[in-house]
Amino acid sequence: MRLGYLTNSLVHHGVTDIDKIVEWSLEQGFGSLEIGPNIPFDHLERVIREGQIEIAALTYCRNFLSEDERIAQEHRKELMTRIQKAGELGIPTVVTSTGISPNATGDKYDGYDAIRSKPEYSLDRVVSFFEEVIVVAEEANVKIAFENCPLMGNIAISPELWHVLFERLGSEKVGLAYDPSHLMWQFIDPYLPIKEFGNRIFHVHAKDTEINIERLKRVGFLTDYSWWRYRLPGLGELNWTKFISELREVGYSGVISIEHEDPVWGGDLVKTKQGLLIAKQYLESVPGLIER
């Protein structure tokens, strides 16, 4: 497996220059990058040609089913463009969301309402749009990996729904950007689905979840989300040795991409970079992740 990170954590602090990102990444020993939506395509071709660092995936998660048709079309066009660009540059994977129907959520892209809806309201529209996406992806020889986050206009949030989506879409180009942190606060086993969906795991996000049991006892899981938070790998509840072992067992040999959303190690660029390095150091110590 190869270790990298999603560039969003640096972008949030104003770092969008791919040359600066690559320079810092190489200095710190990262071998791979997942390029978020706010990094311009300029110079990506040169970075790939120079071959010093791998561009493992492009990421673009938006609500492609927005009630505002103009916004929906802009997002759809941008996703198609990124898939075509990935194909041209030899980037194997585009990470994305499914979108979610306004009939289900009142068109709220983020927040609690995004998971208090019935996913079946969105299923037919998701399938209809991604049937078009699959045509472009197959022509470009690019894999589409659904991120399994429930908080961004997305119905690919559980093994049950993955099964339905993959069955309806019927393409080997469609799979998962598997992120155990989202499964944990939904109380879904983060290890068992790896066996069932091993051949559909195209990309892996390294992010942990901390559960505050005492707070959960007081508020339950409907009042608010104060009982859990995302953490760097090793600072939450996930057994990373078991997780990596399960991935190895199904033959996953791709990128483990750190998605840094830890509030303790965020807030400014210095702490964010420290957080990425803490995550890197921890993951490098997990048996089986890095081949020695």
C-alpha positions in Angstrom: 0.0 0.0 0.0 1.1 3.6 -0.6 0.6 6.5 1.8 -0.7 9.9 0.8 -3.2 12.5 1.7 -6.2 14.6 0.5 -5.1 18.1 -0.3 -8.3 19.7 1.1 -6.7 20.1 4.5 -4.0 22.4 3.1 -6.5 24.2 0.8 -8.6 25.2 3.8 -5.6 27.3 4.8 -5.0 28.9 1.5 -2.5 26.6 0.0 -3.6 25.9 -3.6 -0.3 26.0 -5.5 0.4 22.5 -6.6 4.2 23.1 -6.8 4.3 24.1 -3.1 2.1 21.1 -2.1 4.4 18.7 -4.0 7.5 20.3 -2.6 6.3 20.0 1.0 4.9 16.5 0.4 8.2 15.2 -1.0 10.2 16.8 1.9 8.0 14.9 4.3 8.2 11.6 2.5 4.7 11.4 1.1 4.5 9.4 -2.1 0.9 10.1 -3.2 -1.6 12.9 -3.4 -5.4 13.0 -3.7 -6.3 16.2 -5.4 -9.3 18.0 -4.1 -11.6 20.3 -6.1 -9.9 23.6 -5.4 -6.5 22.7 -6.8 -6.3 24.0 -10.4 -5.5 21.5 -13.1 -2.6 23.7 -14.2 0.8 22.0 -13.9 -0.8 18.6 -13.0 0.4 17.2 -16.3 3.9 18.3 -15.5 3.8 16.9 -12.0 2.7 13.5 -13.4 5.3 13.7 -16.1 8.1 14.4 -13.7 7.1 11.3 -11.7 8.3 12.4 -8.3 4.9 11.9 -6.7 1.8 9.9 -7.6 -1.5 11.6 -8.3 -3.8 8.8 -7.0 -7.2 10.4 -7.5 -9.1 13.5 -8.3 -12.0 14.3 -5.8 -15.2 16.1 -6.6 -18.1 15.6 -4.1 -21.2 17.8 -4.8 -24.9 17.5 -5.0 -25.5 16.6 -8.6 -29.3 16.5 -7.9 -29.6 20.0 -6.6 -33.0 21.6 -6.8 -31.3 24.5 -8.5 -31.0 23.2 -12.0 -28.2 25.6 -12.9 -26.1 24.5 -10.0 -26.8 20.9 -10.7 -25.7 21.2 -14.3 -22.6 23.0 -13.3 -21.6 20.3 -10.9 -22.5 17.5 -13.4 -20.4 19.2 -16.1 -17.5 19.6 -13.7 -17.6 16.0 -12.7 -17.6 14.9 -16.3 -14.7 17.2 -17.0 -12.6 15.8 -14.2 -13.3 12.2 -15.3 -12.1 13.1 -18.8 -9.1 15.0 -17.4 -8.2 12.0 -15.2 -8.3 9.8 -18.2 -6.0 12.1 -20.2 -3.5 12.3 -17.4 -3.6 8.6 -16.5 -5.1 9.3 -13.0 -7.0 6.0 -12.2 -9.8 7.2 -9.9 -12.2 10.0 -9.4 -13.7 10.1 -5.9 -17.2 11.5 -5.7 -20.6 11.6 -4.0 -23.9 10.4 -5.5 -26.0 13.5 -5.0 -29.3 13.5 -3.1 -32.8 14.5 -4.2 -34.4 17.7 -3.0 -37.5 15.7 -2.5 -35.6 13.9 0.3 -33.9 16.8 2.1 -35.3 20.2 1.0 -32.1 20.5 -1.0 -29.8 20.9 2.1 -26.4 19.8 0.9 -24.8 19.5 4.3 -26.0 18.9 7.8 -28.3 16.7 9.7 -31.1 16.7 7.2 -28.9 15.0 4.7 -29.1 11.8 6.7 -32.7 12.1 8.0 -34.1 11.4 4.6 -35.1 8.2 2.9 -32.4 7.3 0.4 -34.9 5.5 -1.9 -36.3 9.0 -2.8 -33.0 9.7 -4.5 -32.1 6.2 -5.9 -33.7 6.4 -9.3 -32.3 9.9 -10.0 -28.8 8.8 -8.8 -28.8 5.8 -11.0 -30.1 7.8 -14.0 -27.3 10.3 -13.7 -24.5 7.9 -13.0 -25.5 5.8 -16.0 -24.4 8.8 -18.0 -21.2 9.2 -15.9 -20.3 5.5 -16.4 -20.3 6.0 -20.2 -17.7 8.8 -19.8 -15.7 6.9 -17.2 -15.5 3.7 -19.4 -14.4 5.8 -22.4 -11.7 7.4 -20.2 -10.8 4.2 -18.4 -11.3 5.8 -15.1 -12.8 4.3 -11.9 -15.6 6.1 -10.1 -15.3 5.7 -6.3 -18.2 6.8 -4.1 -17.1 8.4 -0.8 -19.3 6.9 1.9 -19.9 10.2 3.9 -23.5 10.8 4.9 -23.0 14.6 5.4 -22.6 15.8 1.8 -25.6 15.0 -0.3 -24.9 11.3 -0.7 -26.8 8.0 -0.5 -23.8 5.7 -0.8 -23.5 5.5 3.0 -24.0 1.9 4.0 -23.3 -1.7 2.8 -27.0 -2.1 2.1 -27.1 0.9 -0.2 -23.7 0.0 -1.8 -25.2 -3.3 -2.8 -28.3 -1.7 -4.3 -26.3 0.9 -6.2 -23.7 -1.5 -7.6 -26.5 -3.9 -8.7 -28.5 -1.1 -10.4 -25.5 0.5 -12.1 -24.0 -2.8 -13.2 -20.5 -1.5 -14.1 -17.1 -2.6 -12.8 -15.9 1.0 -13.1 -18.1 1.9 -10.0 -16.8 1.3 -6.5 -15.9 2.9 -3.2 -13.6 5.4 -1.6 -13.8 3.4 1.7 -13.7 5.6 4.8 -14.1 3.7 8.1 -14.7 6.9 10.1 -18.2 7.4 8.7 -19.2 3.9 9.4 -18.2 4.1 13.0 -20.5 6.9 14.0 -23.3 5.2 12.2 -22.6 2.1 14.3 -21.8 0.1 11.1 -19.0 -2.5 11.5 -16.0 -0.9 9.6 -14.3 -4.3 9.1 -16.9 -6.7 7.9 -17.8 -4.9 4.6 -14.3 -5.1 3.4 -14.7 -8.8 2.7 -18.0 -8.3 0.8 -16.9 -5.3 -1.2 -13.2 -5.9 -1.5 -13.2 -5.9 -5.3 -15.1 -2.6 -5.2 -12.7 -0.7 -2.9 -10.8 1.5 -5.3 -9.4 4.1 -2.8 -9.2 4.3 1.1 -9.4 7.3 3.3 -7.4 7.2 6.5 -9.6 8.9 9.2 -10.6 7.9 12.6 -13.7 8.7 14.8 -13.7 9.3 18.5 -17.0 8.4 20.4 -17.8 10.2 23.6 -19.9 7.5 25.3 -20.8 9.6 28.3 -22.1 12.4 26.1 -24.0 9.9 23.9 -25.7 8.6 27.0 -27.1 12.1 27.7 -28.0 13.3 24.2 -28.6 10.1 22.2 -27.9 10.1 18.5 -30.8 12.4 17.4 -30.3 15.6 19.5 -27.0 16.6 17.9 -23.5 15.3 16.9 -21.7 16.4 20.0 -21.0 12.8 21.0 -18.5 12.1 18.2 -15.8 13.8 16.2 -13.3 12.9 13.5 -9.7 12.3 14.6 -6.4 11.5 13.1 -5.7 7.8 12.6 -4.8 6.3 16.0 -6.6 8.9 18.0 -10.1 7.3 17.7 -11.8 4.0 18.1 -10.6 2.1 15.0 -8.3 -0.8 15.3 -6.0 0.1 12.4 -4.0 -3.1 12.6 -7.2 -5.1 12.0 -8.4 -2.7 9.4 -5.2 -2.9 7.3 -5.1 -6.7 7.8 -8.6 -6.9 6.3 -7.6 -4.8 3.4 -4.5 -6.9 2.8 -6.6 -10.1 2.9 -8.9 -8.9 0.1 -5.8 -7.9 -2.0 -6.1 -4.1 -1.7 -2.7 -2.6 -2.6 -3.7 0.9 -3.4 -3.4 4.3 -1.7 -4.2 5.0 1.9 -5.1 8.7 1.7 -5.1 10.7 5.0 -8.2 12.8 5.2 -7.3 15.3 7.9 -10.5 16.7 9.6 -9.3 16.5 13.2 -10.3 19.7 15.1 -7.6 19.2 17.7 -4.9 19.3 15.0 -6.5 21.9 12.8 -7.2 25.6 13.0 -4.1 26.9 11.2 -1.6 25.7 8.6 1.2 24.8 11.0 -1.0 22.6 13.2 -2.7 21.1 10.1 0.7 20.1 8.7 1.7 18.7 12.1 -1.5 16.7 12.1 -0.7 15.2 8.7 2.7 14.2 9.9 1.4 12.7 13.1 -1.0 10.6 11.0 1.7 9.6 8.6 4.0 8.5 11.5 1.3 6.5 13.1 0.2 4.7 9.9 3.8 3.8 9.0 3.9 1.9 12.3 0.8 -0.2 11.5 1.8 -3.8 10.6 1.3 -4.6 7.0 0.6 -1.1 5.7 4.1 -0.4 4.4 6.1 -3.2 2.9 9.5 -3.1 4.5 
